[in-house]
């Protein structure tokens, strides 16, 4: 079989916040839980972590990740595998989510590069394309209003306003 | 060309994460009724029904009645049109942004040009 053509989803957004706050918004597990899903993230290279939500809404509800790069306030890279609900199905090839922070006058430019996007079906890929855009535009902006001096203060997006539910999520995942 | 116009804007319809999750589920699992779709949610049936109505008005799902229940299904061809358009549009802008970035880099390296 011919390998599919690589597909990279790119998004950029400028935030009027210093890199330390943007770094907190994309690394603090409490912050990530607000704009994304419950997780056990730590910005430490080699750390294996998961995004979890109740199965059904998001396939099996499990995304297995590993921190591939973590350079504070500059760059964070995750490997990303959505676990299939159907356990008999072959495990999908990993995708890579790379965040790059560039300090600019009056704020920070956040760049997302989601590569390996050819490893998922076209609908999921396009939903993720739209999803990242929405997260960067709306959700991360909102989380940043609760970041100050590199610290995130939970409560920017209340639990009941999030799209996921947490009925089956173990306690060790931050929500 | 932007896909032609049902009353609800498709981008508004797919911006919402609950509606995206609903669409993905319907696409992956086929026809479902509201109570099946409700299963993993903590939100109410009226809320899910409202999301489904928005998706239907955007032309992204269709429904049919079978006896007493209503079954929902994705409009696959319409979804494809929408995303073909989105990716075309994004590619255009990505290329423009890359070109602008390169231009600015050159300008910074050699301020006289």
Interface residues (C-beta under 8 A of the other chain):
Chain A: X10 X12 X54 X55 X56 X57 X58 X59 X122 X123 X124 X126 X127 X129 X130 X131 X134 X163 X165 X167
Chain B: X11 X14 X15 X16 X17 X18 X20 X21 X23 X24 X25 X27 X28 X39 X40 X41 X42 X79 X80 X83 X86 X87 X90 X94 X97
